[in-house]
Amino acid sequence: MSWRLSRDVEAFADQAWELLAARPAEQTVALSIIESLRAGQRWSDVAPVFGWYDDGGDVRGAVCMTPPFEMVLAVVPDEAVAPLVRTLRDEDVAPPGVNGDVRIVERFSGAWLEGTDLQARTTFEQRLYGLGTLQPPDPPPPGRARPGGEGDVDLAASWIRAFQEEAGVHSTDVESAARAGIAGGRVWLWEDETGTAVSLAGRTPPAAGMSRIAPVYTPPEARRRGYGAAVTAACTADALARGAEHVVLFTDLANPTSNSVYQRVGFRPLSDRRVVRFERP
């Protein structure tokens, strides 16, 4: 039994897709990474790293890392933690942090930090939600939802950038993300009664019947009017209409408002996740 590493997304998909697709909602991040890379998206000039755990015939583990993001511990059996640490060190791969199920993150972090002067700093405590029955706001706020168009690229890019800054997540090429999302019909806007865009919801490319809502952003001056819930419901309804079998999203557990809003439109908790960074004191 061993971990195998590769820089090739197709090699990773060939080995790990079946394992990941067996639980598409829970494996939303890894599946989305595969499909995004296949579509040409890149988050930095540093090559990604993929790994799968092969027990001599069956693939039972999968991890992936797309710098500058932390390594996603998608599936890591308990007995595979120590071999993963050894393999990463043997291959001179040093993840800046990890992202995954809380228990897996704790186990891996403990093994990775052993014998080093590093410490793990938690940057996010998240909750993964899956759609039960969609319940759009009733009554909806004034206005209407519409898909983003070519003329909305600059606005969408500025709002995605504002979301990243406010949420404290890694900065990425927001213009490319906005353009690709709009071209794919995955960015939705809510317009108020004057026709002014007041909120945005996007989603990831479909993967194994799953789409993830991300990001959702409403400028500060337009908040607390129900726009975020309404545009999320519209983006979700469009994903379902296009054949999505699972729609998921993440929330920051430090933000109780967003957690309650998404539950009101039909999302239900699936699991808790943790993101940590490895740093020197």
Buried (B, 14 or more C-beta within 10 A) or exposed (E): EEBBBBEEBEBBBEBBBEBBBEBBBBBBBBBBBBBBBEEEBBBEEEEBBBBBBBEEEEBBBBBBBBBEBBBBBBBBBEEBBEBBBEBBEEEEEEBBBBBBBBEBBBBBBEBBBEEEEBEBEEBBBBBBBBBEEBBBBEEBBBBBBBBBEEEBBEBBBBBBBBBBEEEEBEEBBBBBBBBBBBEBBBBBBBBBEEEEBBBBBBBBBBBBBBBBBBBBBBBEEBEEBBBBBBBBBBBBBBBBEEEBBBBBBBBBBEEEEBBEBBBEBBBEEBBEBBBBBBEEE
